[in-house]
Amino acid sequence: MGRAAAPAHRARGARPRTAERGRPADRRPRVIVYVDASALVKRYVAEAGTDEVASLVDTASVLGTSIISRAEVAAALAKASRMNVVSHDEAAAAQSAFDAEWTALARVQMSEMLVARAAAVAWDHGLRGYDAVHLATALFWQDMVGERVTVATFDHQLWRAAHTTALGTWPGGLV
C-alpha cells in the first residue's frame, strides 16, 4: 500500500458505484462485479491498482461482496496504519468512507450452505479460508442472478481459482 493523503476514491471525487444502474440505450449487458477485500481496499487507499479499481467501479452495473469483506477491509486498514503505510488518521478516514458506502454494496450473507460450498472450494482449489469463502460466494451470487459475475481481486491464488470456473476474472492476466 502506498501513502495516501485522503481515501483514494474521495481524492478523485468518485462516487460509489454500487447500486444497479439502468442499462444504456445501446442495451449493453450488465457488468456484475464481485469485489474481494484486496480490491475494496484499493478504493479507499491510494496504491498500485487504485485507478484501475476506480475505472472498474465506474463501469459496474452492480457491485457486490461477501459480508466478511467488512472485517477484512477493517483489518487491512488497521494493519496499514500499524505498519505506518498510512497514518492513523488516513486509515480512520478510509474506514469511515468504506463504512459510509457499505450499505450501497450488494452484500451476500453467510449461510451453512455457503460455508459448506466454501469448504468444498477450499479442497478443490487449495484456497485459504476467506479466499474459499469469496470464491464460493461469487459462484453462489452468479447462480442467483443468472448472469456472469466477474471477480475483482488482487489475490493471485483467488484469481487463478476463479479463472478456472465460469466466473469472469479481473484484472486480466493477473496469474
trRosetta pair geometry for C-beta under 8 A, 3 or more apart (Angstrom, degrees):
i j d omega theta_ij theta_ji phi_ij phi_ji
1 41 7.4 -78 -97 147 121 124
1 45 5.3 -7 -156 133 119 138
1 47 4.4 -83 -138 -82 52 145
1 80 5.0 -27 63 -122 160 123
1 85 4.4 73 78 158 108 140
1 86 6.6 -60 132 -28 128 101
2 45 7.7 157 59 150 60 92
2 46 5.8 -62 81 111 104 77
2 47 4.4 158 17 -109 83 66
2 48 6.9 107 -19 -22 116 67
2 85 7.5 -107 -115 -179 3 94
3 46 7.5 -10 98 74 34 102
3 85 7.0 -152 -78 167 63 54
3 86 6.2 150 -130 -98 56 64
3 90 7.9 -7 -163 159 67 179
4 7 7.0 63 133 -108 139 17
4 8 5.9 -75 -134 -66 149 75
4 11 7.0 -123 -170 -33 104 146
4 45 5.2 -165 4 -158 144 59
4 46 3.6 139 -100 25 109 96
4 47 7.4 -75 -47 -41 113 71
4 86 5.9 -16 38 -112 86 119
4 90 5.9 144 78 -168 84 132
4 94 7.6 81 79 -69 138 123
5 11 6.7 106 67 -102 90 127
5 46 7.8 9 20 15 63 138
5 90 7.4 -121 -163 -108 14 119
6 10 5.1 -98 145 87 116 112
6 11 4.5 149 71 -69 107 91
6 90 7.3 -131 -103 -131 22 87
6 93 6.6 -81 -149 126 62 146
7 10 4.4 69 70 14 95 112
7 11 6.8 -167 84 -19 44 87
7 44 4.6 -43 -152 -158 103 69
7 45 7.0 -56 -135 -68 58 43
7 90 7.7 161 -61 -170 57 72
7 93 5.5 -139 -35 125 98 95
7 94 4.5 148 -101 -101 97 66
7 97 4.3 34 -101 9 179 159
7 98 8.0 -161 -137 -34 140 76
8 11 5.8 -54 -148 27 29 114
8 12 7.0 7 162 0 62 106
8 42 6.7 -38 45 165 166 48
8 43 6.1 -166 71 165 117 24
8 44 5.7 133 25 164 92 5
8 45 5.7 -5 -26 71 111 10
8 46 4.4 150 -97 -67 97 64
8 47 7.7 -80 -73 9 140 64
8 50 4.6 -122 -156 -156 149 129
8 54 7.3 -130 140 -60 108 114
8 94 7.8 40 2 -117 77 108
9 12 6.3 -66 -153 46 34 98
9 14 4.5 -85 -162 64 85 110
9 16 7.6 54 160 -77 155 61
9 43 5.2 9 -43 175 120 78
9 44 6.4 -34 7 -87 100 49
9 54 6.6 165 -106 -103 79 101
9 57 7.9 -29 -111 65 124 163
9 97 6.7 165 57 163 108 140
10 13 7.3 37 -171 -77 35 32
10 14 7.8 -89 -65 45 22 72
10 93 7.9 -86 30 155 153 112
10 97 6.0 -113 -36 -109 119 145
11 46 6.5 -13 31 -59 154 124
12 54 6.2 12 68 -135 160 157
14 17 7.6 -59 172 -21 106 101
14 54 5.4 -141 -64 -148 161 108
14 57 7.1 78 168 89 140 131
14 58 7.2 -98 -141 -69 118 101
16 57 7.7 -87 -156 176 45 129
16 63 8.0 -133 176 56 85 144
16 101 4.3 167 -89 -135 143 119
16 104 5.0 88 127 90 146 155
17 21 7.7 -32 -161 -32 89 122
17 57 4.4 136 47 158 117 83
17 58 5.6 175 -41 -95 163 31
17 60 5.6 125 124 59 115 97
17 63 6.1 98 103 -19 72 136
18 57 7.9 -25 -63 -159 65 101
18 60 7.9 10 -102 100 34 127
18 62 7.7 32 -179 -159 45 44
18 63 4.4 -84 -120 58 63 112
18 64 7.9 113 -160 -68 87 50
18 101 6.6 143 -20 180 146 98
18 104 3.8 106 71 132 139 98
18 105 4.9 -84 -156 -83 134 48
18 106 7.2 -175 176 -12 89 67
19 62 7.9 -37 171 -116 21 64
19 104 5.8 -78 -42 -165 86 90
20 30 7.5 -19 -146 -139 103 132
20 61 5.6 23 -144 157 72 83
20 62 4.8 -7 -89 -80 85 92
21 61 5.4 -117 44 -139 84 67
23 27 5.7 42 143 -128 133 44
23 28 6.5 -172 -162 56 97 62
23 30 6.7 -87 -87 -70 100 76
23 61 7.4 -4 -86 -116 68 136
24 27 7.3 -111 80 -33 65 22
24 28 5.8 25 45 19 107 102
29 147 7.4 176 -179 -159 112 126
30 61 3.9 -93 -155 50 87 159
30 62 6.5 26 171 1 124 101
30 147 6.3 39 63 147 112 163
31 59 5.4 -4 64 135 166 87
31 60 5.0 -117 103 -122 105 44
31 61 5.0 132 46 -1 63 88
31 62 7.7 -178 91 31 51 64
31 150 7.0 -23 -171 15 80 128
32 60 7.3 78 -123 -157 18 90
32 61 6.4 -43 -70 62 58 98
32 62 4.7 -3 -120 61 76 109
32 64 7.4 -7 -175 15 87 111
32 141 7.8 -167 155 137 126 114
32 142 7.9 147 102 -100 136 71
32 145 6.2 159 -129 107 168 165
32 147 5.8 115 1 98 140 114
32 148 7.0 160 48 94 108 51
32 149 4.8 -67 107 -109 111 68
32 150 6.8 144 83 16 58 76
33 56 6.4 129 -124 161 161 106
33 57 7.7 -125 71 -98 155 48
33 60 4.3 -74 12 -114 124 127
33 62 7.1 173 29 88 64 58
33 63 5.3 -13 71 -111 101 67
33 64 7.3 156 87 28 52 65
33 149 7.3 144 -107 -167 15 73
33 150 5.2 -30 -109 70 67 96
33 151 8.0 136 -161 -104 61 14
33 152 5.4 22 -174 -17 109 119
33 170 7.2 -35 -132 33 107 144
34 64 5.6 -34 -107 79 65 84
34 65 6.4 126 -165 -93 67 49
34 134 7.6 144 147 -176 119 86
34 137 7.1 161 -159 109 137 95
34 138 4.1 174 84 -111 170 100
34 141 6.1 144 -84 59 125 150
34 149 5.2 45 -19 166 111 119
34 150 6.9 -176 24 85 75 42
34 151 5.0 -28 72 -105 106 62
34 152 6.8 177 82 19 48 74
34 167 7.7 -52 33 -152 129 129
35 39 4.3 -121 -156 87 94 125
35 40 5.2 117 137 -59 121 83
35 63 6.2 8 -6 -169 118 94
35 64 7.4 159 21 78 77 32
35 65 5.2 -50 69 -76 75 108
35 69 7.4 75 102 -128 82 157
35 152 4.7 -20 -104 66 71 112
35 153 7.7 156 -154 -69 47 61
36 39 5.7 94 54 16 62 98
36 40 7.0 -120 109 -5 31 97
36 65 6.9 144 -99 -134 28 104
36 66 7.9 11 -116 22 68 101
36 69 6.6 -161 -161 -101 42 111
36 72 7.7 -43 171 104 77 158
36 131 7.8 20 -141 -118 153 62
36 134 4.6 18 -104 -141 115 150
36 151 7.1 29 -25 -173 102 94
36 152 7.1 -160 15 88 71 61
36 153 4.5 28 27 -101 124 100
36 155 6.5 -51 90 9 151 121
36 158 6.4 11 -23 136 167 163
37 40 5.3 -56 -138 40 36 114
37 41 6.1 43 163 -28 70 100
37 65 7.9 103 -60 -160 56 138
37 69 5.0 -178 -71 -140 82 79
37 72 3.5 -96 -76 119 157 126
37 73 5.2 -152 -140 -62 96 67
37 76 6.1 159 160 -18 117 139
37 130 7.8 -10 8 152 128 136
38 41 6.3 -44 -147 25 25 111
38 42 7.4 26 152 -17 53 105
38 76 8.0 168 -94 -99 48 157
38 153 5.4 67 59 -159 119 69
38 154 4.1 -136 144 47 123 90
38 155 5.0 167 -9 -35 156 87
38 158 7.9 165 18 44 135 141
39 42 5.9 -57 -161 31 37 113
39 43 7.4 44 144 -26 63 99
39 49 7.8 -106 -122 149 62 129
39 53 5.7 162 -170 -117 81 119
39 56 7.9 -58 -168 77 126 149
39 152 4.2 89 -114 125 168 100
39 153 5.7 -93 -31 -96 110 33
39 154 6.1 148 -68 -13 66 89
40 43 5.6 -50 -165 20 43 117
40 44 7.3 11 152 0 69 107
40 65 6.7 14 -61 -84 133 158
40 69 5.9 101 -5 -178 158 123
40 72 7.9 101 53 94 130 105
40 73 5.2 -68 108 -90 128 122
40 98 7.1 76 163 -129 110 118
41 44 6.2 -77 -159 46 39 97
41 45 5.8 -19 166 28 81 111
41 47 7.8 -2 123 32 98 132
41 73 5.8 -178 -75 -131 79 80
41 76 4.8 -71 -94 115 141 148
41 77 7.0 -168 -129 -60 100 78
42 45 6.8 -71 -114 62 29 74
42 47 6.0 -103 -118 58 81 96
42 49 4.8 -62 -134 103 153 101
42 50 4.8 -152 180 -92 89 59
42 52 7.9 -15 143 63 146 83
42 53 4.4 139 103 -11 117 154
42 154 7.1 100 -32 -22 135 141
43 50 7.4 156 -84 -142 24 76
43 53 5.4 -118 -69 133 74 134
43 54 7.1 137 -121 -75 71 67
43 57 6.7 85 -111 -50 120 149
43 98 7.7 114 89 -95 109 89
44 73 7.5 76 26 -169 143 118
44 77 7.2 -34 104 -89 133 121
44 94 3.9 108 155 -161 113 98
44 95 7.8 100 166 -55 152 30
44 97 5.5 164 -127 80 107 122
44 98 5.3 -35 -72 -56 154 101
45 50 7.4 -123 95 -92 47 123
45 77 7.1 178 -45 -108 129 83
45 80 6.5 -63 -118 -179 164 173
45 85 8.0 42 -177 122 143 113
45 86 6.0 -106 -134 -50 119 148
45 90 7.5 85 -117 149 91 109
45 91 7.9 5 -87 -103 121 63
45 94 5.4 7 -62 -117 82 155
46 50 5.0 -36 -136 -44 51 173
47 50 5.6 122 49 -41 49 108
49 52 5.2 -62 -157 45 56 115
49 53 5.9 59 147 -26 83 102
49 154 5.9 -12 -125 -88 173 138
49 171 7.5 -127 -131 -27 105 135
50 53 5.8 -56 -150 34 29 110
50 54 6.5 31 153 -20 64 104
51 54 5.6 -51 -151 33 34 114
51 55 6.6 35 152 -18 65 103
52 55 5.7 -52 -151 35 34 111
52 56 6.4 35 151 -19 65 105
52 171 6.2 -4 160 -85 146 128
53 56 5.6 -54 -148 37 33 113
53 57 6.2 35 154 -21 67 105
53 152 7.2 113 -122 169 83 137
54 57 5.8 -53 -147 36 29 111
54 58 6.5 32 153 -21 62 107
55 58 5.6 -56 -151 34 31 114
55 59 6.6 19 155 -11 65 107
56 59 6.0 -65 -151 40 31 103
56 60 6.4 42 152 -38 67 104
56 152 5.9 123 151 -110 157 145
56 170 6.2 127 -122 152 141 150
57 60 5.6 -45 -146 16 33 119
57 63 6.2 17 -133 -88 78 148
60 63 4.7 74 124 -65 152 91
62 106 5.7 17 179 -13 104 140
62 145 7.9 -175 71 -118 160 155
63 105 5.9 -75 108 -126 89 78
63 106 6.8 158 87 17 40 91
64 105 5.8 127 -121 175 43 85
64 106 3.2 -45 -95 74 110 100
64 107 6.8 -160 -154 -65 85 25
64 108 6.3 75 163 -27 120 93
64 141 6.2 173 98 -145 144 154
65 69 4.2 -19 152 -1 134 155
65 105 5.6 -17 23 170 97 141
65 106 7.6 132 16 78 50 63
65 107 6.5 -18 70 -113 71 62
65 108 7.1 -136 111 19 28 89
65 137 7.8 40 179 125 40 143
66 69 5.5 127 67 -20 68 92
66 107 7.4 61 -174 -162 16 67
66 108 5.2 -47 -104 66 57 99
66 110 7.2 61 -169 -66 104 84
66 133 6.0 132 177 140 174 102
66 134 6.0 -126 2 -102 132 59
66 137 4.2 -87 -75 -107 112 175
67 70 6.1 -23 -179 4 59 113
67 107 5.3 68 -78 178 77 111
67 108 6.9 -127 -19 78 77 49
67 109 5.9 32 -20 -114 132 46
67 110 6.1 -99 46 -19 117 91
68 71 5.9 -53 -168 39 57 106
68 72 6.1 54 139 -20 79 109
68 110 7.1 74 -43 -59 97 122
68 130 6.1 -161 139 -138 143 100
68 133 5.8 38 19 120 156 147
68 134 7.7 -110 67 -66 122 77
69 72 5.3 -59 -140 44 39 113
69 73 5.8 40 162 -22 74 104
69 134 8.0 85 -68 -99 95 103
70 73 6.3 -53 -146 34 23 106
70 74 6.6 21 154 -14 58 110
70 102 6.3 50 -105 -136 107 131
71 74 5.7 -58 -149 40 32 112
71 75 6.2 32 154 -20 67 108
72 75 5.7 -55 -146 37 30 111
72 76 6.3 29 155 -19 65 106
72 130 6.4 131 -84 -173 130 152
73 76 5.7 -55 -147 37 32 111
73 77 6.3 28 156 -16 66 107
73 95 7.7 148 130 -115 98 70
73 98 5.5 -170 141 -169 145 159
74 77 6.0 -58 -146 39 29 108
74 78 6.2 28 156 -17 65 109
74 95 6.3 63 -115 -127 74 113
74 98 7.9 -161 -68 91 67 146
75 78 5.8 -56 -144 39 29 110
75 79 6.2 30 156 -20 64 108
76 79 5.7 -54 -146 37 29 112
76 80 6.4 33 154 -22 63 105
77 80 5.6 -50 -147 33 32 113
77 81 6.6 33 153 -18 63 104
77 86 7.8 -45 -155 57 71 135
77 91 4.6 140 171 -161 91 94
77 94 5.4 -167 -127 91 129 120
77 95 5.2 168 111 -66 163 94
77 98 7.6 -141 -42 4 148 147
78 81 5.7 -56 -153 36 32 112
78 82 6.4 32 151 -19 67 106
78 91 6.7 120 -87 169 32 141
79 82 5.6 -53 -144 37 34 111
79 83 6.1 18 160 -7 67 111
80 83 6.1 -63 -141 47 26 101
80 85 4.2 -80 -160 62 79 120
80 86 4.9 27 140 22 113 100
80 91 5.7 167 82 -98 101 117
81 84 7.6 28 -180 -76 31 31
81 85 7.5 -71 -55 47 22 79
81 86 6.0 -47 -83 77 61 83
81 87 7.0 13 -130 139 83 22
81 88 5.0 78 -160 -101 122 55
81 90 7.6 176 -95 68 91 82
81 91 3.7 -69 -62 -7 115 161
81 92 7.8 65 -90 -34 147 72
84 87 7.7 17 -142 -91 63 46
86 90 4.0 -116 172 92 110 129
86 91 5.1 138 94 -55 118 83
86 94 7.3 32 127 -9 165 138
87 90 4.5 98 52 5 79 102
87 91 7.0 -146 92 -3 42 85
88 91 5.8 -58 -149 39 31 109
88 92 6.1 30 153 -19 66 109
89 92 5.6 -54 -143 38 31 112
89 93 6.2 32 155 -19 65 105
90 93 5.7 -53 -146 37 30 111
90 94 6.3 31 153 -19 64 106
91 94 5.6 -53 -148 37 32 112
91 95 6.3 34 152 -21 65 104
92 95 5.6 -51 -147 35 32 113
92 96 6.4 34 152 -20 64 104
93 96 5.6 -51 -147 35 32 113
93 97 6.4 34 153 -19 64 104
94 97 5.7 -53 -149 36 32 111
94 98 6.3 33 152 -18 65 106
95 98 5.7 -55 -148 38 31 112
95 99 6.2 33 154 -21 66 107
96 99 5.6 -52 -145 37 30 113
96 100 6.3 33 154 -23 63 105
97 100 5.7 -54 -150 33 30 113
97 101 6.6 11 157 -4 63 110
98 101 6.2 -72 -151 46 29 99
98 102 6.4 55 150 -58 66 91
99 102 5.5 -25 -149 -12 33 122
101 104 5.2 -58 -167 35 65 118
101 105 6.9 71 140 -31 82 93
102 105 6.2 -54 -166 18 38 111
102 107 7.6 32 171 -67 79 133
106 141 7.8 110 123 -142 125 131
108 114 7.6 159 148 -123 111 156
108 137 4.9 147 87 -165 145 108
108 140 6.7 127 -167 88 144 118
108 141 5.5 -95 -77 -73 141 109
110 114 5.6 -137 -150 75 54 132
110 115 6.4 51 -173 -52 102 96
110 133 7.6 -24 -108 -155 108 120
111 114 4.7 94 50 7 77 101
111 115 7.1 -143 91 -3 40 86
112 115 5.8 -56 -147 38 31 110
112 116 6.4 33 153 -20 64 106
113 116 5.7 -55 -150 35 30 112
113 117 6.5 30 151 -18 64 104
114 117 5.5 -50 -148 36 35 112
114 118 6.4 39 150 -21 65 103
114 133 7.5 59 147 -147 101 78
114 136 5.8 133 -171 131 73 119
114 137 6.4 44 -164 -88 124 71
114 140 5.8 -31 -112 -52 98 164
115 118 5.4 -49 -148 35 34 115
115 119 6.6 41 150 -24 64 99
115 133 7.4 -13 -110 -108 60 96
115 136 8.0 119 -101 105 16 159
116 119 5.6 -47 -151 29 34 114
116 120 6.8 33 151 -15 63 102
117 120 5.7 -53 -153 37 36 111
117 121 6.2 37 149 -20 67 107
117 136 4.1 140 112 -153 101 121
117 139 7.2 -146 161 77 134 124
117 140 6.5 128 79 -60 164 111
118 121 5.4 -53 -143 39 34 114
118 122 6.3 43 153 -28 65 100
118 129 7.6 51 154 -165 123 58
118 132 4.3 105 -175 130 83 96
118 133 4.5 8 -124 -88 146 53
118 135 7.4 128 -122 63 73 82
118 136 3.9 -108 -76 5 67 152
118 137 7.6 16 -76 -32 108 76
119 122 5.7 -47 -151 27 31 115
119 123 6.9 26 152 -12 61 103
119 132 7.1 81 -75 149 21 144
120 123 5.9 -57 -156 38 34 108
120 124 6.1 29 152 -17 69 112
120 136 7.7 110 56 -98 85 120
121 124 5.6 -57 -138 42 32 111
121 125 5.8 -12 174 17 69 114
121 127 6.3 -15 131 34 89 132
121 132 4.6 153 91 -155 103 86
121 135 5.0 179 174 92 147 119
121 136 4.8 -146 -3 -62 146 93
121 139 7.5 -179 -87 10 136 143
121 161 7.4 88 178 170 99 136
122 125 7.0 -77 -133 54 15 80
122 126 7.5 40 177 -127 52 8
122 127 5.1 -106 -119 64 58 83
122 128 7.6 -64 -129 122 103 6
122 129 6.8 2 -100 -98 137 42
122 132 3.8 -23 -68 -95 85 154
123 126 7.8 17 -168 -66 18 44
125 132 7.3 166 60 -103 110 84
125 135 6.8 -40 41 102 158 176
125 157 7.8 126 147 169 105 89
125 160 8.0 159 -168 100 111 86
125 161 3.8 60 -170 -127 146 120
125 164 7.3 173 -109 51 110 134
126 157 7.5 -104 99 -162 89 119
126 161 7.9 -157 53 -84 70 119
127 131 4.1 -132 -175 98 113 111
127 132 4.2 153 92 -63 121 80
127 135 6.4 -173 -39 6 173 138
127 157 6.1 149 -115 141 76 117
127 158 6.6 74 -130 -90 123 68
127 161 5.7 -15 -65 -51 120 165
128 131 4.7 79 57 16 80 111
128 132 6.9 -148 89 -12 34 91
128 157 7.3 85 3 92 91 149
129 132 5.9 -63 -152 33 24 109
129 133 6.6 21 154 -17 63 105
130 133 5.3 -48 -148 34 40 116
130 134 6.4 43 152 -21 67 100
131 134 5.6 -49 -149 34 34 112
131 135 6.4 31 154 -15 65 104
131 155 6.2 -140 -109 130 116 152
131 157 6.1 10 -170 98 164 110
131 158 4.4 -134 -151 -79 107 104
131 161 7.3 107 154 31 112 147
132 135 5.9 -54 -145 39 32 108
132 136 6.1 30 157 -16 66 109
133 136 5.9 -57 -143 42 28 109
133 137 6.0 30 157 -22 64 110
134 137 5.7 -58 -145 37 27 112
134 138 6.3 26 158 -18 64 106
134 151 7.5 102 149 -147 104 122
134 153 7.2 101 144 -86 149 136
134 158 6.0 3 82 -144 132 136
135 138 5.9 -54 -146 36 30 109
135 139 6.4 28 155 -16 64 108
135 151 7.4 2 -109 -109 63 157
135 158 6.3 -155 -57 -149 102 85
135 161 5.5 -46 -101 115 150 125
135 162 5.9 -145 -118 -76 96 82
135 165 7.5 143 -168 -11 104 151
135 167 8.0 -138 -148 4 75 156
136 139 5.8 -57 -148 39 30 111
136 140 6.1 33 153 -20 65 108
137 140 5.6 -54 -145 37 30 113
137 141 6.2 32 155 -21 65 106
138 141 5.7 -51 -144 35 30 112
138 142 6.4 33 154 -20 63 104
138 149 5.6 -167 -172 112 85 134
138 151 4.9 6 -138 -85 165 107
138 162 6.7 0 83 -121 153 117
138 167 5.6 40 136 -112 122 148
139 142 5.7 -53 -149 34 30 113
139 143 6.5 34 150 -20 63 104
139 165 6.3 -82 -93 177 110 155
139 166 7.9 95 -126 51 86 92
139 167 6.6 -90 -82 -51 68 118
140 143 5.6 -54 -153 34 32 114
140 144 6.4 29 151 -19 66 107
141 144 5.6 -56 -149 36 32 112
141 145 6.3 14 161 -6 69 109
141 149 5.5 83 98 -79 105 164
142 145 6.4 -61 -138 45 27 96
142 147 7.3 -115 -148 78 68 43
142 148 6.6 3 -139 -141 113 30
142 149 4.1 -120 -80 10 93 114
142 166 6.9 168 141 95 155 105
142 167 6.2 -132 -50 -93 153 84
143 146 7.6 17 176 -69 27 51
145 149 6.9 107 46 -60 131 106
148 166 7.3 -122 -120 148 87 88
148 167 7.3 139 -166 -138 79 40
148 168 5.6 74 160 -25 114 107
149 167 5.7 -38 81 -132 82 91
149 168 6.8 -152 106 28 34 90
150 167 6.8 132 -119 174 28 82
150 168 3.4 -41 -102 83 81 117
150 169 6.8 -152 -160 -51 78 9
150 170 5.2 48 161 -13 118 113
151 158 7.3 -131 152 147 137 101
151 159 7.3 -174 105 -112 115 56
151 162 4.2 -91 46 -155 150 159
151 167 5.1 37 -14 153 107 136
151 168 6.9 172 15 83 62 58
151 169 5.6 -18 61 -111 91 60
151 170 6.9 -179 87 29 44 76
152 170 4.5 -27 -101 78 74 110
152 171 7.7 53 -141 -40 77 56
153 158 4.8 -77 143 97 163 123
153 159 5.2 -156 81 -66 108 83
153 162 7.1 132 23 4 131 147
153 169 7.7 -56 36 -152 94 85
153 170 7.8 115 20 75 53 63
153 174 7.7 -151 89 64 75 176
154 159 7.7 2 -138 -47 11 127
154 171 7.7 31 -94 9 72 102
154 174 7.1 -156 -134 -139 46 139
155 158 4.0 48 90 22 115 114
155 159 6.3 169 83 -18 57 87
156 159 5.6 -57 -144 37 28 113
156 160 6.3 27 159 -18 65 106
156 174 6.2 -157 -111 142 66 104
156 175 6.9 13 -150 133 98 31
157 160 5.9 -54 -147 36 29 109
157 161 6.4 26 156 -16 64 108
158 161 5.8 -57 -147 39 31 110
158 162 6.1 29 156 -18 66 109
159 162 5.9 -58 -146 39 27 109
159 163 6.2 33 153 -27 64 109
159 169 5.5 98 -160 -163 79 126
159 174 4.5 -49 162 79 166 136
159 175 7.3 -119 109 -72 123 17
160 163 5.5 -54 -148 31 29 117
160 164 7.0 27 155 -20 61 102
160 174 8.0 -122 -52 90 68 99
160 175 6.5 66 -85 -138 97 49
161 164 6.1 -59 -160 29 33 108
161 165 7.3 24 148 -16 63 107
162 165 5.8 -64 -159 33 40 111
162 167 4.8 -65 -172 80 91 132
162 169 5.0 135 104 -91 111 103
163 167 7.8 -78 -75 78 24 90
163 169 4.6 -27 -81 -26 80 154
169 172 7.2 116 98 -100 85 46
169 174 7.1 -115 152 20 118 115
171 174 5.4 114 69 -60 81 100
